[in-house]
Amino acid sequence: MARCIHTHLPQDDNSRFHYMNLFPDRISRTPTTTTSNPTSLVGDDDIWIKMLKEAKSNIEQEPILSTYYHSSITSHQSLASALANILSLKLSTLTLQPNTLFQLFITVLQESPEIIESAKRDLSAAKERDPACLSYVHCFLSFKGFLACQAHRISHKLWRQDRKILSLLIQNRVSEAFAVDIHPGAEMGKGVLLDHATGVVIGETAVVGDNVSILHGVTLGGTGKECGDRHPKIGDGVLIGAGSCVLGNIVIGEGAKIGSGSVVVKDVPPRTTAVGNPARLIGGRENPRMVDKVPGLTMDQTSYLTEWSDYVI
């Protein structure tokens, strides 16, 4: 441990980055591209710049994180490289080496800039919608829902290229590593938040829109009675509570909410809340007659309420 305390380190603002260069053996096996001044290569990528600044600030607060942050973030020239690196390390096995996965992932990401744009939107979604998210770096390094979603985007790209063996391999490793099972055929929008993420299952023909929030234990599955297009279509801005099951080729309308533990087997109109097993609708313009079932309010108080936004479930 004495080697980690060096009294002759440079004292400029980048001293902790120089500190990393004292131990090249610790990072030589990671599939990264290093640079002595990472901020000089980031261009106008705002989120990536913020991540580099956050990483530097975190290292100043906790110098013990220097090696980890260097190999994960500050040694990379782009978000794509950092993402390929962390996914390759998280999903690797003794026989599926990080370098092999890194080359696969970085190739797909370089060919598909839309995946990186979606990743940025997902980072922003976590920062804006999850009170437990401290920073972009916190999400990037620690949120398995975010990482599972990005791995799915890569596997989905491979699926669309008819490289199904590889895409299913990635799906299997994500399921084992993150306890999130998203079929590579499923389509995911931008700004998706998989909060906690443990136990999330999304079927092959499911479609998830933009700015959707899905909590842990959610299943977007089939009923077992259908073939072909058999999974739910989730509209933009939908919130699906923990432990819910949304089953069959049904549509959950834009801005709808699914209460925790609900089982939904029929369409839910936009801006409507569905709760229970089987789920019932309790709000929204499409279903104003159900307003009088809001607990704790009299008929006089609820007679004028017809908007989903009037409810807090």
C-alpha positions as CSV (number, residue, x, y, z in Angstrom):
1,M,0.0,0.0,0.0
2,A,2.9,2.4,0.5
3,R,3.4,2.6,-3.2
4,C,0.0,4.4,-3.5
5,I,1.3,7.3,-1.3
6,H,3.7,9.3,-3.4
7,T,4.9,12.7,-2.1
8,H,6.4,13.8,-5.5
9,L,3.2,13.7,-7.6
10,P,2.6,16.8,-9.8
11,Q,0.4,19.3,-8.1
12,D,-1.5,20.8,-11.2
13,D,-5.2,20.2,-11.8
14,N,-4.6,17.0,-13.6
15,S,-2.3,15.5,-11.0
16,R,-4.6,12.6,-10.3
17,F,-4.7,11.7,-14.0
18,H,-0.8,11.7,-14.0
19,Y,-1.0,9.6,-10.9
20,M,-2.6,6.8,-13.0
21,N,0.5,6.7,-15.3
22,L,2.6,5.4,-12.4
23,F,0.8,2.1,-12.7
24,P,0.5,1.2,-16.4
25,D,0.4,-2.5,-15.5
26,R,-2.9,-2.0,-13.8
27,I,-4.7,-0.8,-17.0
28,S,-2.8,-2.5,-19.8
29,R,-5.2,-5.3,-19.9
30,T,-8.3,-3.1,-20.3
31,P,-9.5,-2.5,-23.9
32,T,-9.2,1.3,-23.8
33,T,-7.6,4.1,-25.8
34,T,-5.6,6.3,-23.5
35,T,-4.7,10.0,-23.7
36,S,-2.8,12.3,-21.3
37,N,-5.4,15.0,-21.8
38,P,-8.9,13.4,-22.3
39,T,-10.8,16.7,-22.5
40,S,-9.0,17.8,-25.6
41,L,-10.7,15.1,-27.8
42,V,-14.3,15.4,-26.8
43,G,-15.5,18.1,-29.2
44,D,-18.9,19.5,-28.5
45,D,-20.4,16.4,-26.8
46,D,-22.0,18.1,-23.8
47,I,-22.9,15.0,-21.8
48,W,-19.5,13.5,-22.3
49,I,-17.8,16.7,-21.2
50,K,-20.0,16.7,-18.1
51,M,-19.1,13.1,-17.4
52,L,-15.4,13.9,-17.6
53,K,-15.8,16.8,-15.2
54,E,-17.8,14.7,-12.8
55,A,-15.2,12.0,-12.9
56,K,-12.4,14.4,-12.1
57,S,-14.4,15.9,-9.3
58,N,-15.2,12.5,-7.9
59,I,-11.5,11.5,-8.0
60,E,-10.6,14.7,-6.1
61,Q,-13.1,13.7,-3.4
62,E,-12.1,10.1,-3.4
63,P,-8.6,9.5,-4.8
64,I,-9.0,5.7,-4.2
65,L,-11.3,5.7,-7.3
66,S,-8.5,6.9,-9.6
67,T,-7.7,3.6,-11.2
68,Y,-11.3,2.7,-11.6
69,Y,-12.3,6.1,-13.1
70,H,-9.3,6.2,-15.3
71,S,-10.0,2.8,-17.0
72,S,-13.7,3.4,-17.1
73,I,-14.0,7.0,-18.2
74,T,-11.1,9.4,-18.3
75,S,-8.8,7.3,-20.5
76,H,-11.4,7.2,-23.3
77,Q,-11.8,9.6,-26.2
78,S,-15.6,9.3,-26.5
79,L,-18.8,8.0,-24.9
80,A,-18.9,5.2,-27.4
81,S,-15.4,3.9,-26.4
82,A,-16.3,4.1,-22.6
83,L,-19.6,2.4,-23.2
84,A,-18.0,-0.4,-25.2
85,N,-15.4,-0.8,-22.5
86,I,-17.7,-1.1,-19.5
87,L,-20.1,-3.4,-21.3
88,S,-17.3,-5.7,-22.4
89,L,-16.0,-5.9,-18.8
90,K,-19.4,-6.5,-17.3
91,L,-20.5,-9.1,-19.8
92,S,-17.2,-11.0,-20.2
93,T,-16.5,-14.5,-19.0
94,L,-13.5,-16.8,-18.8
95,T,-14.1,-18.0,-22.3
96,L,-15.7,-14.7,-23.7
97,Q,-12.8,-12.3,-23.3
98,P,-13.3,-8.5,-22.8
99,N,-11.2,-7.6,-25.8
100,T,-13.4,-9.7,-28.1
101,L,-16.5,-8.1,-26.8
102,F,-15.0,-4.6,-26.9
103,Q,-14.1,-5.0,-30.6
104,L,-17.7,-6.2,-31.3
105,F,-19.3,-3.4,-29.3
106,I,-17.2,-0.5,-30.5
107,T,-17.7,-1.6,-34.1
108,V,-21.5,-1.6,-33.7
109,L,-21.4,1.7,-31.9
110,Q,-19.2,3.4,-34.5
111,E,-21.6,2.2,-37.3
112,S,-24.7,3.2,-35.3
113,P,-24.4,6.7,-33.9
114,E,-28.1,6.6,-33.1
115,I,-27.3,4.2,-30.3
116,I,-25.1,6.7,-28.7
117,E,-27.7,9.4,-29.1
118,S,-30.2,7.1,-27.3
119,A,-27.7,6.4,-24.6
120,K,-27.4,10.1,-24.0
121,R,-31.2,10.4,-23.7
122,D,-31.2,7.5,-21.3
123,L,-28.5,9.2,-19.1
124,S,-30.6,12.4,-19.1
125,A,-33.7,10.4,-18.2
126,A,-32.0,8.8,-15.2
127,K,-30.6,12.2,-14.0
128,E,-33.9,14.0,-14.4
129,R,-36.4,11.3,-13.3
130,D,-34.6,9.2,-10.7
131,P,-34.0,11.1,-7.4
132,A,-31.4,8.5,-6.4
133,C,-29.2,9.4,-9.4
134,L,-26.3,11.6,-8.2
135,S,-24.7,12.3,-11.6
136,Y,-24.3,11.0,-15.2
137,V,-21.2,9.2,-14.1
138,H,-23.1,7.5,-11.2
139,C,-25.7,6.2,-13.7
140,F,-23.1,5.2,-16.3
141,L,-21.0,3.2,-13.9
142,S,-23.6,1.9,-11.4
143,F,-27.1,1.6,-12.9
144,K,-27.6,-1.9,-14.3
145,G,-30.8,-0.8,-15.9
146,F,-29.0,1.7,-18.0
147,L,-26.2,-0.7,-18.9
148,A,-28.7,-3.5,-19.8
149,C,-30.6,-1.1,-22.0
150,Q,-27.5,-0.1,-23.9
151,A,-26.4,-3.7,-24.3
152,H,-29.9,-4.4,-25.7
153,R,-29.5,-1.6,-28.3
154,I,-26.4,-3.3,-29.5
155,S,-28.0,-6.8,-29.6
156,H,-31.0,-5.3,-31.4
157,K,-28.8,-3.9,-34.1
158,L,-27.2,-7.3,-34.6
159,W,-30.6,-8.9,-34.6
160,R,-31.7,-6.5,-37.4
161,Q,-28.5,-7.5,-39.3
162,D,-29.6,-11.1,-39.0
163,R,-26.7,-11.9,-36.7
164,K,-29.0,-13.6,-34.4
165,I,-26.6,-16.0,-32.7
166,L,-24.5,-13.1,-31.5
167,S,-27.5,-11.0,-30.4
168,L,-29.0,-13.9,-28.4
169,L,-25.6,-14.5,-26.8
170,I,-25.5,-10.9,-25.6
171,Q,-29.1,-11.2,-24.4
172,N,-28.1,-14.3,-22.3
173,R,-25.1,-12.6,-20.8
174,V,-27.2,-9.5,-19.9
175,S,-29.7,-11.7,-18.2
176,E,-27.0,-13.4,-16.2
177,A,-25.1,-10.3,-15.3
178,F,-27.9,-7.8,-14.7
179,A,-31.0,-9.9,-14.1
180,V,-32.7,-8.1,-17.0
181,D,-34.1,-10.1,-19.9
182,I,-34.9,-8.1,-23.0
183,H,-35.3,-10.1,-26.2
184,P,-33.1,-8.6,-29.0
185,G,-36.1,-8.3,-31.3
186,A,-37.8,-5.8,-28.9
187,E,-37.8,-2.2,-29.9
188,M,-36.8,0.5,-27.4
189,G,-37.2,4.2,-27.7
190,K,-35.1,7.0,-26.3
191,G,-35.0,8.4,-22.8
192,V,-35.9,5.0,-21.3
193,L,-35.5,4.6,-17.5
194,L,-35.3,1.0,-16.1
195,D,-35.3,1.9,-12.5
196,H,-33.6,-0.8,-10.3
197,A,-34.3,-3.1,-13.3
198,T,-34.0,-6.4,-11.5
199,G,-36.5,-8.9,-12.9
200,V,-37.5,-6.9,-16.0
201,V,-38.6,-9.1,-18.8
202,I,-39.5,-7.7,-22.3
203,G,-40.6,-10.0,-25.1
204,E,-39.6,-10.3,-28.7
205,T,-42.3,-8.2,-30.4
206,A,-42.7,-5.6,-27.6
207,V,-42.3,-1.9,-28.5
208,V,-41.3,0.6,-25.9
209,G,-41.7,4.3,-26.8
210,D,-39.7,7.4,-25.8
211,N,-39.4,8.6,-22.2
212,V,-40.9,5.5,-20.7
213,S,-40.1,4.6,-17.1
214,I,-40.2,0.9,-16.0
215,L,-39.6,-0.2,-12.5
216,H,-38.3,-3.5,-11.3
217,G,-40.1,-6.8,-11.7
218,V,-42.1,-5.7,-14.8
219,T,-43.0,-8.2,-17.5
220,L,-44.0,-7.1,-21.0
221,G,-45.0,-10.5,-22.2
222,G,-47.3,-12.7,-24.1
223,T,-50.5,-14.5,-22.9
224,G,-49.3,-17.9,-24.1
225,K,-52.2,-18.1,-26.5
226,E,-50.8,-16.1,-29.4
227,C,-48.1,-16.5,-32.0
228,G,-46.3,-13.8,-34.1
229,D,-46.9,-10.2,-32.9
230,R,-47.8,-11.1,-29.3
231,H,-46.3,-8.5,-27.0
232,P,-47.4,-5.0,-25.7
233,K,-46.9,-1.7,-27.4
234,I,-46.0,0.9,-24.8
235,G,-46.6,4.6,-25.8
236,D,-44.4,7.6,-25.1
237,G,-44.2,8.8,-21.5
238,V,-45.7,5.7,-19.9
239,L,-44.9,4.8,-16.3
240,I,-45.1,1.1,-15.4
241,G,-45.0,0.4,-11.6
242,A,-43.0,-2.4,-9.9
243,G,-44.2,-5.9,-10.3
244,S,-46.7,-5.2,-13.1
245,C,-47.5,-7.6,-15.9
246,V,-48.6,-6.2,-19.2
247,L,-49.6,-9.1,-21.4
248,G,-50.5,-9.7,-25.0
249,N,-50.5,-7.6,-28.2
250,I,-52.2,-4.6,-26.5
251,V,-51.6,-0.9,-26.6
252,I,-50.7,1.3,-23.5
253,G,-51.5,4.8,-24.6
254,E,-49.3,7.8,-24.4
255,G,-48.8,9.2,-20.8
256,A,-50.7,6.3,-19.2
257,K,-49.7,4.9,-15.8
258,I,-49.8,1.2,-14.7
259,G,-50.0,0.8,-10.9
260,S,-47.6,-1.5,-9.1
261,G,-48.6,-5.1,-9.1
262,S,-51.2,-4.7,-11.8
263,V,-52.0,-7.3,-14.5
264,V,-53.1,-5.6,-17.7
265,V,-54.5,-7.7,-20.6
266,K,-56.5,-5.0,-22.4
267,D,-55.7,-1.7,-24.1
268,V,-55.2,1.3,-21.8
269,P,-56.2,4.7,-23.3
270,P,-53.8,7.7,-23.2
271,R,-53.3,9.6,-20.0
272,T,-55.2,7.0,-18.0
273,T,-54.2,5.1,-14.9
274,A,-54.8,1.3,-14.7
275,V,-54.5,-0.5,-11.4
276,G,-55.3,-3.9,-10.0
277,N,-55.6,-7.6,-11.0
278,P,-57.3,-7.6,-13.4
279,A,-56.5,-3.9,-14.0
280,R,-59.3,-1.4,-14.0
281,L,-59.2,2.1,-15.4
282,I,-59.6,5.0,-12.9
283,G,-59.1,8.2,-14.8
284,G,-58.6,10.0,-18.0
285,R,-60.8,11.6,-20.6
286,E,-61.6,8.2,-22.1
287,N,-63.0,7.0,-18.8
288,P,-64.6,9.9,-16.8
289,R,-67.3,7.6,-15.3
290,M,-64.7,5.9,-13.1
291,V,-63.8,9.1,-11.3
292,D,-66.2,8.5,-8.4
293,K,-64.0,5.5,-7.4
294,V,-61.1,7.7,-6.2
295,P,-60.7,6.8,-2.5
296,G,-61.4,9.5,0.0
297,L,-63.3,11.9,-2.2
298,T,-67.1,12.4,-2.2
299,M,-69.2,12.5,-5.4
300,D,-69.4,16.3,-5.2
301,Q,-65.6,16.5,-5.1
302,T,-65.1,14.1,-8.0
303,S,-68.0,15.1,-10.3
304,Y,-65.9,17.6,-12.1
305,L,-62.7,15.6,-12.3
306,T,-62.1,14.1,-15.7
307,E,-58.3,14.5,-16.3
308,W,-55.7,11.9,-15.4
309,S,-53.5,14.7,-14.1
310,D,-56.0,15.3,-11.3
311,Y,-55.0,12.0,-9.6
312,V,-52.1,11.0,-7.5
313,I,-52.0,7.2,-7.3
